[in-house]
Amino acid sequence: MDKNIKIVILSDPLSSENILESILSHENYTNYTIVDSIEKLIDFLNHDIDIILLDIAAVPEDVTKIINLIKSDNNYFDSPIVMITGHDDEEILKESLKAGAIDYISKPVNKTTLKARLEATLKLKAEIAKQKELARFDPLTRLPNRLFFNEQLKLAMKRCQRNNLQLAVLVTDLDHFKMVNDTFGHSMGDKLLVEIARRMKDCIRETDTIARISGDEFFLILENIETKSTVIEIVKRLLNSVKAPFILDDNEAYVGLSIGICLSDKDISSEILIRNADHAMYEVKAHGRNNYKFFTEQMDIVISNKVKLRKLLYDALEKDEFYMNYQPRINIKTNQITGVEALLRWNHPQGKNIPSNVFIPLLEEIGLINQIGDWTLRQACEQNLIWQEHGCPEIPVSVNLSPIQFHDEKLPEIIQNVLNDTGLDPGFLEIEINEGVFIVDDYIVENTLNKLKQLNINMIIMDDFGSGYSSIGYLKKFPIDAIKIDKEFVQNITNNPSNAALVSAIAAMGIALELQSIIAVGVEKQSLIPFLRHMGCDSYQGYLMSPPISSTRIEKMLKKQNLCIKGANGNNINDPCNSNFRILFADDFPTNIQIALKLLQSSGYEIDTAKDGKEAVNLFLTNGPYDLVFMDLQMPKFDGYEAAKKIRSSEDKTRVPIIAMTAYDMEGVRDRCLSAGMDDFIAKPFKLKDFNKIIEKWKKYFPR
């Protein structure tokens, strides 16, 4: 036993002081102090103490009050108290033990008894300390646990209130940890948690607290916060700390960190602080993960709605509430539909339109994504076979895989079974994956992709390329056939030089790597098409052609395309592709309207006319959509320039080409037309070949 333990003794000078001192000295205990009054004992409690020996005879008042006084100080709550008692102190001894004393020594004190009691007491103290640590600290990461965190949070809130400062509670959750755990095993998952705890601890200040609450969830307390910027600085360090790959026995793993934050105020409890930060964290999860959000009151409503949605989702498949929509993919050069993407939709029982980016993460959270994913795959394959049986052009259907589905070792077998059951040729199936599949070891990803390729499916497409972790490295390492460029870059290429440069670079990279297809997604404006074609994109997808629509409407589009392919011969007046092409023609001169009607209707186009700019705008707003607008520049009420501006300001998703009609082909007129939002020009007097040339040009680049 350590002879340097610190002992303080409150002793009765008349009875035991000399005996205790003699025994301790003889046994070589050197670090002890004897006091003869309660006041001196209390003063001495400012020092570190291992054992307190309390002689009942030295206490002139209720001894339990003294014990309670010692135990009330958090610094000495665990310091063991051993009573020294005479034969007539039995009742007092019982009360003392109830108050917190752990043992007693009967008088007269002898060497053997004192030594044995000291050894037993120190062993008990060590065991208590061990149990306390187990109860208050996480055994894996050695971080505080929930119990200790809650205690520290209440103390921190009191300190911040005294100093008139705020604190921030951070609730963090690892992104994709379950996938890492399932892929590499729980022992590797434990190693990952230990390393994450170390990295996160290095990001915070000495005054801050980090705790592991459960699984992959960590809570933090940031004290003495004067401004949000202090919190944001620390949060960014935390996010950056998990960016680098984690090496787990020669395997690389990637995770993200979703962080919810709540700042304290005078009227908020510790429980509400944690709850609010938790709500903010789930908002991060719902909007892309690997980011942070501060709590707002609106989040309470959002979380409440999600709880309700989770309950409804459990019954949705059984009640046949899920259905499929399809969005066509268009070849930029030929205007033909070259594929469709299958998109899961939910017919919410209350008739609400729940976006897929809301309910699909919930399916992942509640463990239904594999079941629903298998159903989606089967529905898409069955529908494609139906289109083929109905005489539609044979095109592939693409199905999105959740990272959770992708990392299911049975995935290739599941897809093969679906193909066998439905009878669909694998060449008419495409698989879309996103960056989430790359968070585990490269070998596992490559092995799964190779197994999918062995099924002879048409293409493996990497979705949302350009966002998150997406990199050229993935395209070089893995058997990926095509990329979809993220819509956030595509939609702004005409007014954002950085985005335009990025899209151009991605397309050039895809061409250099000899990818089968480079697809621009989120295309909503006609003005994007020439840019995308010039940059090297061969296909596009978006509202410009069609939003996600039903299988019936896709079938109509495919059959119409089939007729066009088989029967179109330039400007044949019987061309079935013209029958649904709608034109708005605005001119204040009746003869021009009559000529236009004669020429355009003879080619099978549907045409509406307006005699001035105001009527043209009203028709556009009330009788649309139109595929093309011809606009005379000189008209009463307001002219063609003003009418074009009003049409442009009213448009939402789709930009309709506006063709200026003028007898003057001057540079100033052209500049003014372009600034008003017009796209092209046709000269008066009109000729049929000029009309057809203009229409075919814009039909080619900007199909509705």
Helices and strands as residue ranges (DSSP letters): E 7-10, H 17-26, E 32-35, H 38-44, E 51-55, G 56-58, H 63-71, G 74-76, E 81-85, H 90-99, E 103-106, H 111-136, H 146-162, E 166-175, H 177-184, H 186-203, E 209-214, E 217-225, H 228-241, E 246-248, E 251-253, E 256-263, H 270-286, E 292-294, H 298-316, E 322-331, E 337-346, H 356-365, H 369-389, E 397-400, H 403-406, H 411-422, G 426-428, E 429-433, G 435-439, H 442-453, E 459-465, H 472-477, E 482-485, H 487-490, H 497-512, E 517-521, H 528-535, E 539-541, H 551-567, G 576-578, E 582-586, H 590-601, E 606-610, H 613-623, E 628-632, H 640-650, E 658-662, H 667-676, E 680-683, H 688-701
